[in-house]
Each structure stands twice: as structure tokens, then as C-alpha cells.
Amino acid sequence: MDNTADVIIIGGGIIGSATGHYLAKKGLKVYLFEKDYLTAGSTGRCICGIRQQFSTELSIKVAMESLKKFAFMHEELEHDVEFHQGGYLFLSHSEEKTETYKKLIVIQQKMGLDVSYIGVPEIEKLVPGISTVDLLGGAYCPSDAQANPFLVVHGYVKTIRKNGHVFDHTEIKAINTDHGRVTSVTTDRNVIYYAPIIVNAAGPSVSDVALMVNLDIPVYPERHEAMITEQIERFFDMMIVDYRPDGCYFNQKWGKGSIIGCYTPIPVKPGKDTGTSFAFAKEMGRRMARLIPKLKNIKIIRQWSGSYSMTPDGNPIVDCTDIEGFWIVGGMCGHGFMLGPEIGWIAAEHIIDQSCPYDMSTFALNRDFSSKEVMK
Ligand SMILES: Cc1cc2nc3c(=O)[nH]c(=O)nc-3n(C[C@H](O)[C@H](O)[C@H](O)COP(=O)(O)OP(=O)(O)OC[C@H]3O[C@@H](n4cnc5c(N)ncnc54)[C@H](O)[C@@H]3O)c2cc1C
């Protein structure tokens, strides 16, 4: 194996592996570097939800296209990725939320999404035993889904390996440039690998990697804890999202019956620390049982944490930079798994053709970050 590739990718999560998969499919020789094991970052720590309910046309389109790619993934990657369309249900406990969801549903339906606002009786049928205290209704999209991130990433890297190489347990320590363009990377073993294109897909470390070429980008890591319960008989099919300040989100794993979930703490916790807390386990149990009282005695069997890579407006960054050949594909916030397949495809198209498959200004590096993704 020589030290030169067409493209070097830094990061072995869904974003790096999906981008590498689509580049490799076009015949490029890709070298992907992962400092730990594949999926060791946020990707292996997510709760596996795939939804299409977003608030901007671009995010909705990317999410819908991504879902299509998930749906055919078992054929494309030639193995099952545990994809299951059980839907997403965003609960509303206030008039304000109901109004927001109804407004967004108009945009989402216009784009062809099978989403609708449903009332409490229908919710009770979909989630037997759900508490109806303060419940007004919810935004329900039955085609939203779940899949297994480990199986997805391992499928994507199979394609990269056909013509390139995956270097796990290999950290990139420096990105080398010459006259304003990237030339190579230096690993923690002090080996240099060369490529005219380097993609920064380092997830919560995307800003640290950008700093290797003195680029300051607006992405910061935010800690999130998560948990999974013992297996119980399946009684609901969708991701339930309770966006109240003390709400939570969880779904029941397809085929297995465990409930997997998390919540966003207030105030949010910045950083990349992967420790866990008893406070989270206790509070998550309380929040789930408030929504579905029969979950009161269910046992949490594992907990962990990971980081979102947050941008100020809640949308990703998919763009080239002023340093020739250096690309940023990051800032996925809490949506990188669900958006990953389409983001990887877009990034690959963008890199190969130097043109966007569709208007990507919402994901540009130098955009105005003052707007906000409402469904974040
Ligand atoms: C608790 C939790 C729940 C979530 N739930 C969902 C969900 O239900 N649905 C959803 O779509 N998203 C969810 N997310 C968000 C999702 O996990 C992320 O958006 C997504 O995984 C980001 O993928 P990535 O490839 O950009 O980053 P990562 O998966 O973090 O991959 C980046 C990789 O880069 C590597 N790396 C960093 N620096 C270097 C270096 N210098 N050299 C080599 N390698 C390096 C890291 O080790 C890491 O493996 C959740 C996240 C968390 C934490």
C-alpha cells in the first residue's frame, strides 16, 4: 500500500464513512482515519432515530432523501441494517407547540411528507397506556424510522476498503498545507499520507481538526447522556418526542423490545466528556414513567454519553473552505445519523463535481447563523 490517496477522510463515524462510501463508489481511492475504533464517536452513542420532520426546506429534503437511502441500504450494502419504519411522534402539551407543529406540517406536507397532526384518541391507540395529562395531540410521521448505526458504518467502510484503506486507531495530528492548499496529513505514528482533498468529518472534534489549519469554525460539542432498558414486550412502534423543558425522547428497539432514550439537559452541558451520572438515570426513568406510567418499574440496564456537534443555528456545515482541498462535513447536531447517508452523498458529489446537487446555502460555512432549526 502506498501513502497516496485521492481523498483523505478524518473521522470514522456515519459522516466520514458515508462520504467515503460514495466517493469510493465513484472510483476514488479513499483513506479514512479514525483515532479510535469505527463508530467510537457520537455515531455509536446515538439512539438510532431517523426522522424527516424538520423546519427548513433543505433539512426536510435532505432528511427525506436520507430515509430513501436507508430504505435501500440492505441492498446497497448487502446486509441488513435493522431498518424499521415505526414513525416519530412529537407530542404537544401546549397551544404554542400545537401551532408550531401545524405550521411546520404545512411545509412538510407540501414537500410530500406523510405527516399529520393527530388527536389524543389516536395517540392512545398508537401508544397504549400513554398519559393524557395536559396532552393536546401530536405531529406524527409513520414513515420515520430507526436503524443500527454499527451495521450502517461497517457496511459503508466495506466499499472504502475495496480500493482504499481504513486506518483505525490512527489519530491525525497535523494537516499539512503548501501555498494555501492541503497536501497531506501526519498521523500519531509520525507517518505522512498524501491527498489533494482532505475531508474533516471529526464529529464533536471537527473544530479541533479545523484548528490544525488555523480555521476557526462555529461548532462546539454538547454532552448528552442516554440509556437502554431491559427487553419488554413491544407495545409501541415510534420514537416518542416530548419537547417540554423536562421532557425526553425514546423508542422501542425493533425486534428486541428494549427502550432506548435520552433527554437534553437544561442548561445544556458543553464538552466531550463521556462520563455518566446517576442523576440522569434517575431523571430519565422519572420522565419516561410520567409519559407512560406502566414503564415505572422497567430496569435500565446500560447508560452512556456522547456529544452532539452543535452549530449556532442547528444545521450542519457541508462546504469547502478557503484552504484549497479542505472540506468540512460536520456540525450535525443531534441529527447526524439520520441525515448521514444523504449528507455523505451530497459531500461526495460536491467534492467530485465542485457543484452542489441542490441549493446548499443553508449548510454553507460562511452563512448567517442567526436563524434556528425549530425541530432540533
Ligand atoms: C446520546 C445521543 C443520542 C443521539 N441520537 C440521535 C438520533 O437518534 N438520531 C440521529 O440522527 N442522531 C443522533 N445523535 C447525533 C448523532 O450521533 C451525531 O450527529 C452523528 O453520529 C455525528 O456523526 P459524525 O460522523 O459527524 O461524528 P462521530 O460519530 O463522532 O465521528 C467522528 C469520528 O472522528 C474521530 N476523530 C476525531 N478527531 C480525530 C482525529 N484527529 N484523527 C482521527 N479521527 C478523529 C472520532 O474518534 C469519531 O469517531 C445522537 C447523539 C448522542 C450523543
The ligand as an SDF file (V2000), in Angstrom:
LIG
                    3D

 53 58  0  0  0  0  0  0  0  0999 V2000
  -26.9420   10.4810   23.1830 C   0  0  0  0  0  0  0  0  0  0  0  0
  -27.0510   10.8010   21.7160 C   0  0  0  0  0  0  0  0  0  0  0  0
  -28.2090   10.4800   21.0150 C   0  0  0  0  0  0  0  0  0  0  0  0
  -28.3180   10.7630   19.6510 C   0  0  0  0  0  0  0  0  0  0  0  0
  -29.4190   10.3390   18.9570 N   0  0  0  0  0  0  0  0  0  0  0  0
  -29.5030   10.5420   17.6240 C   0  0  0  0  0  0  0  0  0  0  0  0
  -30.5830   10.0160   16.8660 C   0  0  0  0  0  0  0  0  0  0  0  0
  -31.4850    9.3610   17.3930 O   0  0  0  0  0  0  0  0  0  0  0  0
  -30.5950   10.2440   15.5100 N   0  0  0  0  0  0  0  0  0  0  0  0
  -29.6100   10.9620   14.8990 C   0  0  0  0  0  0  0  0  0  0  0  0
  -29.6920   11.1610   13.6790 O   0  0  0  0  0  0  0  0  0  0  0  0
  -28.5720   11.4490   15.5900 N   0  0  0  0  0  0  0  0  0  0  0  0
  -28.4760   11.2570   16.9260 C   0  0  0  0  0  0  0  0  0  0  0  0
  -27.4080   11.7360   17.6290 N   0  0  0  0  0  0  0  0  0  0  0  0
  -26.4200   12.5470   16.9260 C   0  0  0  0  0  0  0  0  0  0  0  0
  -25.5100   11.6790   16.0760 C   0  0  0  0  0  0  0  0  0  0  0  0
  -24.9890   10.6410   16.8740 O   0  0  0  0  0  0  0  0  0  0  0  0
  -24.3780   12.5180   15.5000 C   0  0  0  0  0  0  0  0  0  0  0  0
  -24.9000   13.6700   14.8670 O   0  0  0  0  0  0  0  0  0  0  0  0
  -23.6120   11.7240   14.4500 C   0  0  0  0  0  0  0  0  0  0  0  0
  -23.2420   10.4660   14.9440 O   0  0  0  0  0  0  0  0  0  0  0  0
  -22.3940   12.5010   14.0100 C   0  0  0  0  0  0  0  0  0  0  0  0
  -21.6130   11.6640   13.1900 O   0  0  0  0  0  0  0  0  0  0  0  0
  -20.1560   12.0850   12.8090 P   0  0  0  0  0  0  0  0  0  0  0  0
  -19.6470   11.0540   11.8880 O   0  0  0  0  0  0  0  0  0  0  0  0
  -20.1540   13.5180   12.3770 O   0  0  0  0  0  0  0  0  0  0  0  0
  -19.3520   12.0900   14.2060 O   0  0  0  0  0  0  0  0  0  0  0  0
  -18.7340   10.8830   15.0370 P   0  0  0  0  0  0  0  0  0  0  0  0
  -19.5720    9.6860   15.0080 O   0  0  0  0  0  0  0  0  0  0  0  0
  -18.3770   11.4520   16.3620 O   0  0  0  0  0  0  0  0  0  0  0  0
  -17.4140   10.5360   14.2300 O   0  0  0  0  0  0  0  0  0  0  0  0
  -16.2810   11.3580   14.2420 C   0  0  0  0  0  0  0  0  0  0  0  0
  -15.0690   10.4880   14.4850 C   0  0  0  0  0  0  0  0  0  0  0  0
  -13.8920   11.2510   14.3090 O   0  0  0  0  0  0  0  0  0  0  0  0
  -12.8900   10.6900   15.1200 C   0  0  0  0  0  0  0  0  0  0  0  0
  -11.8120   11.6690   15.2600 N   0  0  0  0  0  0  0  0  0  0  0  0
  -11.8650   12.8750   15.9040 C   0  0  0  0  0  0  0  0  0  0  0  0
  -10.6700   13.5010   15.8030 N   0  0  0  0  0  0  0  0  0  0  0  0
   -9.8560   12.6920   15.0710 C   0  0  0  0  0  0  0  0  0  0  0  0
   -8.5090   12.7860   14.6300 C   0  0  0  0  0  0  0  0  0  0  0  0
   -7.7410   13.8420   14.9290 N   0  0  0  0  0  0  0  0  0  0  0  0
   -7.9910   11.7610   13.9030 N   0  0  0  0  0  0  0  0  0  0  0  0
   -8.7420   10.6630   13.5890 C   0  0  0  0  0  0  0  0  0  0  0  0
  -10.0220   10.5260   13.9930 N   0  0  0  0  0  0  0  0  0  0  0  0
  -10.5780   11.5240   14.7070 C   0  0  0  0  0  0  0  0  0  0  0  0
  -13.6380   10.3830   16.4100 C   0  0  0  0  0  0  0  0  0  0  0  0
  -12.9790    9.4060   17.2010 O   0  0  0  0  0  0  0  0  0  0  0  0
  -15.0030    9.9270   15.9020 C   0  0  0  0  0  0  0  0  0  0  0  0
  -15.1270    8.5170   15.8580 O   0  0  0  0  0  0  0  0  0  0  0  0
  -27.2530   11.4390   18.9840 C   0  0  0  0  0  0  0  0  0  0  0  0
  -26.0900   11.7650   19.6820 C   0  0  0  0  0  0  0  0  0  0  0  0
  -25.9660   11.4400   21.0360 C   0  0  0  0  0  0  0  0  0  0  0  0
  -24.6930   11.7770   21.7480 C   0  0  0  0  0  0  0  0  0  0  0  0
  1  2  1  0
  2  3  1  0
  2 52  2  0
  3  4  2  0
  4  5  1  0
  4 50  1  0
  5  6  2  0
  6  7  1  0
  6 13  1  0
  7  8  2  0
  7  9  1  0
  9 10  1  0
 10 11  2  0
 10 12  1  0
 12 13  2  0
 13 14  1  0
 14 15  1  0
 14 50  1  0
 15 16  1  0
 16 17  1  0
 16 18  1  0
 18 19  1  0
 18 20  1  0
 20 21  1  0
 20 22  1  0
 22 23  1  0
 23 24  1  0
 24 25  2  0
 24 26  1  0
 24 27  1  0
 27 28  1  0
 28 29  2  0
 28 30  1  0
 28 31  1  0
 31 32  1  0
 32 33  1  0
 33 34  1  0
 33 48  1  0
 34 35  1  0
 35 36  1  0
 35 46  1  0
 36 37  1  0
 36 45  1  0
 37 38  2  0
 38 39  1  0
 39 40  1  0
 39 45  2  0
 40 41  1  0
 40 42  2  0
 42 43  1  0
 43 44  2  0
 44 45  1  0
 46 47  1  0
 46 48  1  0
 48 49  1  0
 50 51  2  0
 51 52  1  0
 52 53  1  0
M  END
$$$$
